[in-house]
């Protein structure tokens, strides 16, 4: 049973924008903080943004002011608006829970969506 499905990635130039979306099963979404993680080649997966059930948000320093996380509790979706993209944002992006607003997940990973920022 697929519980997390990410979409919206692509190839963009530096400075451009992308909007990622994640559809989650209701059993995950309704009772959890939800976050976006990313993993660049050869690096560990890191949490870049997390949103609580009530809308509180937390961001990694590297994306503050450029990325915005949001959630639609009626549709069980979480989005990541990414502006002013940089080559160092290139990574596979995944959504999952972010317990206590940290990199603490408790669900199987989805397939992710690739973001490539290059001129």
N, C-alpha and C positions, 0 to 999 in steps of 0.2 A: 504494500500500500504506500503510494507516494504521498508524502505529507508536506513537502516543501518544494515549490517549483519557482525558479528564478527566470527572469526574462529581461530583455531590454539592452543587453550589452551590444558592443560594436566597435568599429574602428573610427576614431575621431582625431582631429588635429588639436594640438595644444591650444588651450583657451576656449574650446568648445564645450558643449554640455551634453549630458545623457541623463535619462531617467530610468532607473531600474525598478522592477516590480517583483514582488514575491507573493505568491498565493500559498496560504497555509491552511491546513485542515483546522476546523473549528476547535478541535480538542487541544490543539497547540496554541492557537491564537488567543483564545478567550481568557486564558489564565496566566499568560506569560508576558514578560518584557520581550520585545523582538528586536533583533539587531542585524546589522550587515557586517560581514566579515570579508576580508580579502586575503588572497594568497598569491604572491608573486613567485615566479620560478626560483626554486632553490631557497625559498624563505618560508618561515612559519606563517600559519594563518593568524591574522590579527583582527581584532574588533575595531571597526572604524566608527560605528554609530549604533546607538541603542535607544529605544523608546519604550517607556513604561505604558502600562495599561491606561493610565490617566493622561498620557501625553508628555510627561517629563522626558527630556532628551539629554543624551551625553555623547560627546564626540571625541575622537582622537585628536590630538593637537595638530596632526598633519592635515586634517581636513576641515578644521574649524573655520567657519566663515565662507566655505565653498560648498560644502555638502549639507543637505537638509533631509532628515529622515521624517517620515510621516506614516500614519497608519489609518486604515479605514476599518473600524470595528464591525461595521455592518457587512462588509464584503470579505473580511478576514484577509486583508492584504496589507503589506507594508512596502513603502516606496523609498527610494533614495534618489533625490535630485542632486546631480553632480554638476557643478558649474566650474568654470575656469580650470578645466582639467589640465593636468601636467603629465609628462611622460612617466613620472614615478608613481602615478595612479594606476599604471598598467598592471593588471592582475585578474585572476578569476575571482568573482564576487559571489558570495553565498549569504543566504539568510538562515538564521537559527535563533533560538532563544538566547538571552543574555541575562542570566540570573544575577540579581544584585547589581545590575548595570556593569557587569564585568564580563570577561571572555569565558563565560561558564555556560556551556550549551548542554542540552540533554536530549537532543533529537538527532536522528540520522541526517547526514548531510544530503542535500539535493544535488543536482548535476552542476549547479552554478551557472554563471553567465560571464563570458569573457569581455573584458574592457581593455582595449588597446589604444593608447594615446601616442600618436607618432605623426611627425610631419613628413 
